[in-house]
Amino acid sequence: MAIDVDGFPLPDSDMVPQVEEIAFRAGEIALAHFRSLASLSVEQKGHLDLVTIADAEVERFVVTRLRAAFPNDGIYGEEGGDVTGASGRVWVIDPIDGTFNFVRGGQNWAVSIGLYEDRRPKFGVIYAPVRNLLLTGGGTIEARLNREPLAPLPAFNMSCGSTGIGLHPSTATKDRLEVVRFISDDLRINFRCCGSSAISIVEVATGETDGYVALGDSTWDVMAGLPILEKLGRSDTIEWDRIGLDDKLRFACGSEEFLELVLPLLQRLDSSGA
């Protein structure tokens, strides 16, 4: 394992199997709950924003394992897991991204573990147990799907263009409608909303969509996926130097051609005071 000048382990190939194993075991815990949905208690955090026993149990497991594997690193979790570290690196966790899908018996949910350092996403692992997908990459680690290198992504083709969209329940109706109108009328491309930011990013990484436009995502929703996309030559519009880990995000990710097309939408929403 590589060591930096302060004596802390760097995110390299020796680290990858550890984090993949943590994500896989966490996914197995969530999957056990998923198969017992009839007896699963659900607490409502807010309108269409649900948390389950599984969320809490998965996060406790991930926090415990990450603290054991990387004792100098900090941890920041959706369900309240917050550990101060000494290395300057922070593991950002979404124990079940796509909770609404999870409690409805859908397949589009995933465990998301991302590494945040120098105010940037650096590395991530996404595991979607029902879909049997394990996505890994970032930094010096190549982008891999189920431990096999991901194929290079094709150039953007407007004639068959498609984007994922994520619209948090707190997003104003006028902004939701503007996203759909812009994509449908101005761009004239297809769109899909799968209800999970992590899975939406997986779809970009595998070429199922050309990009992802999101209003109201949290940092834990995307921290694992964005560094994987970067390894595939994709980028995002987030100004990370101005973003805190508890901030809500309005952004797009995808190829440069895609981002140029959707930038007017993001600017319009910002200028409207949204």
N, C-alpha and C positions, 0 to 999 in steps of 0.2 A: 504494500500500500504506500502511495506517495505521501510525503510529509511536507507541509509548508514551513516557512521560516519560524512560525510560532509553535511548531510542534503538533499541530492539529492535522488529522487525516484529511486529505483532499478527495473530492468526488472522482474516483477513477474506477477502472474495471473491477477492482477488488471489492468495491462498495456495492456494485450493481446487484450481485446475487443476494446480498443481505436485504436490500430494500425490496427487491422483487419477491423474496420469500415472505417478508413482512406483509406486503400487499396481498400476496396469495392467501396467506393464513387469515388475514383480516377479511378477505372476500369469502372464505369458507365459513367464518363466523356469521357474516351477513347472510350468506346463502342458507344456512341452517334456519335462521329466522324467516327468511323469505319463503321457505317451504312450509312454514307453520303460521302463515299469515292470519288464519282464522283466530288464533289465540294471542296474537301480537297486540299489545296495547299501544295506542297512538295518542300522543299529546299534541294539541294544536298550538304552534308557536305564533301563528298569525294567519291571515287569510291565505289559503292555498300554500302555506309554509309549514310543513309537518316535520316532527321529529319522533323517532321511535326508540324503543328499548335497544334495538339493533344499532342505531347511530351511536348511542352512548357506549355500548359495550365494545363496538369496533374501535371507537376513538381511544378508549382506555387501553385496549390491546396495543394499538399502534404506538401510542405515547410510551407505554412501558417498554416495548421492544426497541423503539428508536433511542430512548434514554440509555438502554443497556448497550446498544451498538455504537452510539455516538454521544458519549456522556458530556462532551464539551459544547454540543450544539443546542440551540434553542428550539422550541416547538410552539407552533401556533395552530390551534384546531378550531373548527367551526363550532363544536359543541362545548367550548370553554377550556379545552386543554391549552395551557399557557405556561411554558417553561422558559426561563431566562438562561441563555447560554453564555459561554466565554469566547467562543470561536468567531463570532460575527455571522455565523450561518444559522438559518432558521428553517426547520422542516414545517411546511404548511400543509395541513391535513384537511381533507373533506372525507369523512368516514363513509358516507353514502351520498354521492352526488346523483341527484335524481330521486329524492325521497318520495315524491308524489308517485312516480312510476313504480317505485318499490312497493309502496303500500297498496297500489292498485293491481299488483301482480304482473307488471310490465317488465320487459327485459332491459330497458335502457337506463341502467344505473351502474355506478362504478365506485370503487375505492380509488381515491386520488391522493398521492403523496408527492409534493414538490419541494425542491430545495431552493431557498431564497438567500442570495449573498450579494453584497455590494449593491443593494437595492435593485436586483434583477433576478428573475427566475433563471436558474442554472441547470436544473436536472429534474426529471420527473418519472414517475411510474403510475400508470393507470391500469387497473385490473377490473374488467367487467365479467363477473363469474358466469352469469347466465348466457352471455354471448361468447364465452371462452376466449376473451381477448386480453392480452397482456401487452401494453405499449410502454416502451422504455426509451429514454434518450436524453441528450442535452449535454452541453459542455464538450468534453472530449469523447463522450459516449455516443456512438452512432444510433440513429433511430431504428428501433427493432420492433417487430410485431411477432409475439409468441416466440421470441428469441431469434427470429430470422430477420435479416436486414430488410427494411422497407424499400420498395422500388422507388426510383425517382418519380416525382409528380409531373404530370403533363402540363404543358402551357395552357393558360386560360383560353377557352374557346367560347365566345359569347353565344354561339348558336346552340350550345348544350349546357350553358352555365347554370350553376345551382349554388345556393348558399344556405347555411343553417342560420336560424335566428333564435335568440334567447330574450324573452321579454319578462322581466321579473314582475310579480303581481303589483308591486308598488309603482310601476311605470304608468304614467298618465295615459289615458285612453287615446288622446290626440297624438301622442308620440308613438304608441303602438300602431295606430292607423297609418301614420306617416311612414313608418318602416315598411309596412306591407305595400302601401301605395307606391313608394319610391322603387322598391324591388320589382313590383309588378308592372308599373307604368313607365318609369324612367329607364330602368335597366332591361326590363322584359326578360328576366330570367326566372327560373324556378326557385322555390324556397321550401324549407322544411323546418319544423320545430319539434325536436324529439324530447324536450323536457329535461335534458341533462347537458350541462356545459362540457363536461368531460367527454361524453359520447359525441357531442357535436364536434369537438376538436379531433377525436379519433376519426370521424368521417372526413375531415379535411386531410388528415395524415394519410388516409388510405385512398384518397382521390374520389370518394363518393360525393363530396361537395368541393367547391372552389374556395370557400371561405366561411366565416362565421361572424355575424353581427349581433352584439349583445347590449342590452340596456338593463343595468341593475345587477350584473354579476358581481360576486365577491372575489377577492383575491384567491381564496382557497378553491374556488371553482375552476380556475385556469392555471394555477401555479405549476402544476405537473405537466399540463399539455403544451403550453407555449414554448418551453425550451426544446421539446421534441419537434415541434413544427419548425423551429429555427434551424435544426439540423437538416431539415428537408428543404431549406431555402425559402421558408415562409416567415413573415414578420407580423407585427401588430402595431396598432396606433396608440398604445398606452404610453403615457409619459411617466415612466417609472420613478423618475427623480421627484415627482410631485405627488406620488401616490403613497399612502400609508396602508398597512396590512388590513386595517379595518374599513377602508374606503370602498364605496360602491363604484363600479366601473361602467363606462360607456365606451365601447371600442369595437374594432373589427380586426380580424386576423385573416391572413391568406397571402396570395402572391402579390407582388407589387402592382400588377395590372388590376387585380381585384380591388386592392386598397384605393387605388386612384379613382376607381368607379364609385366606391361607396363613401369616399371622403366628403363629398358635398352633402350627403345625408347627415353625417355626424356633425358637420359644421352648422347645418340648418337647425338641428336639434339643440346644439349648444347656444346658438344665437337667439333661440326662442325663449331662453331662460329655463330650459328643462333641467 
